[in-house]
Amino acid sequence: MQAKDYVGAQKVMAEAGQLYDMTCPLVTYFEPYWAFAAAKINDTAYIENLPTLFHQDDRQFDYHLTKSVLQAFKHDVDGSIESAHMAKLFVTNNLATGFLPDYSYAEIMEWLYFETKNEKYRVEVLDWVAKVEKKLPWAGWAYAMEAELQSDPVIRSNAAAMARYLDPLSERLARLPKNVRDDAKFTNGNPLLKPVDRGQRMEGKT
């Protein structure tokens, strides 16, 4: 998916779909990604039929996020956002799947923003990562994502500085524009440091 080889991605996920019960909660985590790849190459017949296999009680995070992706590619942005909000009601970070819904939600919304250029998705990402930063203040990816999408230069600078502090080798951080990385600094010191440490850091480097 990161390589944008959607044909290859769709093929791999379709093969997985033949091997596993796609209504099992332990494997549904990749369905939103499958939907995105399938929609990119206009081959959504199977993934669009998939929701009909789910029992009503099993229609949770992955179900609604997959639906959001499919609606976005049909230019139903309002319906897509509504489905995304439904997905958020079922966010639980189940480590058994290897995927964190907190991250999956933000990434899918980010991809839909880049795909559609609709501001509603950008706002959705920024709102979500702000919540993640409070819940998981060590999640460097959330700050890097905020720095990439934020238009306010002060907020963007603080977010980039936090991303650099938490994960200096982050792939997301590396792909930020050079001027954003160069301008990254904490306005009032690093909030994760004790006041005395914060002052010492500010005297030296940000």
N, C-alpha and C positions, 0 to 999 in steps of 0.2 A: 504494500500500500504506500509506504513512504517513497518507494521508487516510482510510483505512479504507473506501475504495470498492472492495470486493472483487469486485463484479460487473464494474466497469470494468476492474479489474486482470486478472481472469480472461479477459475478452474480448480484451484486448490481447495477453496471453501466449498465448492459444489461436491468435490470428491469427499470431503469431510461429512457433508450432508448425507451422503449415501452410507457412511460408516456408522454414524451416531444418531441417536434419537434426538432430533433437533428441538424437542420440547423439554428436554432434561435441563434443569437449571444450571448444571455444571458445564454445559456446552453452549448455551444460548448467548453467552457473552460476545461472540464474534458475529452475531447476526446483523447488528447495525453496520459493521464494517463490510460484511458481505453485501448488504443492501446498497451501500455506497458504490462499491466496485461494480455490482451488477447494473446499477442505474447509469454509471458512467459509460458503459458499453451497450446500454439499451438491451439488456438481457435479464429482465426482472421477473419472468414468468413464474419460476419456482419460488423465489423469495417473497413475491407478492401473495402467493397461495399459502405460504407457511403460517401466517397468523391464524388461518382457519383451523389449524391443527391444535391450537392451544385451547385448553379448557379455560373457562372464564376466570377461575381462581388462579391460574398460572400466568395470566397476562400482567406481567410486572415490568421491571425496568427495561430489560432488553426488548421486550415486545413493543413497548411504547416508543422507545428510541428508534427501533427499526421502522416503525410506522412513520415517525417524524421524518426520517431520511427519504422514504418513498414519497411522502407528500411534498417535500421540498423540491424534488426533481419533477413533480407535476405542477410546480408553480403555485402550490397551495401553502403559502407561507404562514398564514394565520392558523390553518389546521396543523401545520408542522410544529409551530411554536406551542400550540395547545397540547399536542401529543408529547412534546418535550417536557412540558410542565407536569404532565401525568407521570412521565418517567422519573422525574425528580422525587415524586412521592414514595418511590420504592428503592431509593439509593441506600444500599448497605454494602460496605466494603468487605465482600466475601473473598478472603485470600485463597480459598480453595480453587478458584477459577484462574488465578494468576492475573486477572484484570481488575483494576480498581474502578468502579463505576464513577467515582469523583473525576478521575482522569478521562475515562471514556466519554462521559457526558460533555466535558469541556472540549475535547478533541473533535468529536462529531459536530458540535455546534460551530467550532472554528472552521472545520472543513466546509460546512454548509454556508458559512459567511463567505469564504473564499470562492466557493462555487457560484453562489447567487448574487454576491455583492449587496445583499440586503442587510441594512443596518440592524434589523431586529436580532439577527444572529450574533452580531458583534456585541450588542448590548447584553444579550443573554450570556455570552462567554464572560464578559467583564463582571457581571453580577454574580455569576457562579464562582469564578476564581476568587472574588473578594470574600465569599463565604468560606471557601476552602482555606484561604490564608488565615482565617480566624480559627477554623477547626483543626487544620494541619499546618501550623506556622513553619514547619520544617520542609514543606513541599516546594522545592525550588522551581519545579515546572510551572506552578501556578503564577509565580511572580514573572517568570520569563514570558509566559503567555500574555500576562497583563501588559508587560513592556512592549510586546509586539503589536497589540491591538489598541492600546490606550492613546488617545489624542492629546490629553493634557500633559504638557512637557514635564511638570513637576512630579506628578504621579508616575509618569513613565520612567523618569530618572530614578526615583526611589525604588520602583519595582525592579528595574534592571540592576540596581545596586544590591538588592536583596537576593536576586537570582544569582548574581556573581558570588556573593558571600556564601550562599548555601550550596551551590553546585557550579564551581568555576569552570568545570569541563563539560558543562551541559551542552548538548547538541542544539537545543533550542536557543540558548544564550549565544552560541557561536553564529547562528544565522540571523541575529538581530543586526540591523544596519550599523555600520561602524560608528556613526555619529551618536547613536543611542548608547552603544557600549562605552564610548569615550566620555559621554556626558553623565554616565551613571554615578550617582552619589546620593548619600542620605542627607535629607534636608536638616533633620534634627538628630543625627546620629542613628546608629543601628539599634532598633527597638528590642532586639533579642539579647543585647548586652546589658550588663548592669551599668548604672549611671557612671561609675568611676571608670569602667572599661570603655564605655562609650566615649567619654571625654578624652581618654588616652588615644583611642583610635582616631578621633577627629583631629588631634594635634599632629598625628603622623599622617596616616593616609585614610581615605574613605573606603 
